[in-house]
Amino acid sequence: MNNLKKPSTSFQNWFSTESVNEGHPDKIADQIAETILDYVIKLDPEAHVACEVIVMNKKIMIGGEIKMIEDKLSKNFYNEIINLTKKVIKQDIQYLEKD
């Protein structure tokens, strides 16, 4: 006995989106990653950037890989990434910690 149903020949297309509000950790992470990418590309248009940002519990972790011309890498590169991250949080997102 074969109880299997014949597969349907008609297909339905499903469309799904996810939307988060301003200030959501995912949105903050995306904005920080985009800012880092923009900064590196301005230094070296041929750079390769793989940047991941995790935001949770008032902490931000930035990781990834950046390949660029060493001459364009400043001594303060990592400090500049930290400053850009703070700028995104303070100015672009207008985050104010409540005391």
BELNOR-V103252 format. One record per residue. N is the residue number from 0. OMEGA is omega as a letter, one per 30 degrees, with the letter a starting at -180 (* if undefined). NEAR is the number of other ideal C-beta (glycine too) atoms within 10 Angstrom. Layout:
N & OMEGA & NEAR
N & OMEGA & NEAR
This chain:
0 & l & 3
1 & a & 4
2 & a & 4
3 & l & 6
4 & l & 6
5 & l & 5
6 & l & 5
7 & l & 7
8 & l & 5
9 & a & 4
10 & l & 6
11 & l & 5
12 & l & 4
13 & l & 5
14 & a & 4
15 & l & 4
16 & l & 4
17 & l & 5
18 & l & 6
19 & a & 11
20 & l & 7
21 & a & 11
22 & l & 11
23 & a & 13
24 & l & 14
25 & a & 13
26 & l & 15
27 & l & 21
28 & l & 20
29 & a & 14
30 & l & 18
31 & l & 25
32 & l & 19
33 & l & 13
34 & l & 18
35 & l & 21
36 & l & 16
37 & a & 11
38 & a & 16
39 & a & 22
40 & l & 13
41 & l & 10
42 & a & 16
43 & a & 17
44 & l & 10
45 & a & 9
46 & l & 17
47 & a & 10
48 & l & 17
49 & a & 11
50 & l & 18
51 & l & 11
52 & l & 22
53 & l & 13
54 & l & 20
55 & l & 9
56 & l & 6
57 & l & 6
58 & l & 7
59 & l & 18
60 & l & 10
61 & l & 18
62 & l & 9
63 & a & 12
64 & l & 9
65 & l & 17
66 & a & 12
67 & l & 17
68 & a & 11
69 & a & 7
70 & a & 8
71 & a & 14
72 & a & 15
73 & l & 10
74 & a & 7
75 & a & 10
76 & a & 14
77 & l & 11
78 & l & 10
79 & l & 15
80 & l & 18
81 & l & 12
82 & l & 12
83 & l & 16
84 & l & 20
85 & l & 12
86 & l & 13
87 & a & 21
88 & a & 19
89 & a & 11
90 & a & 9
91 & a & 13
92 & a & 16
93 & l & 9
94 & l & 12
95 & l & 8
96 & l & 6
97 & l & 3
98 & * & 3
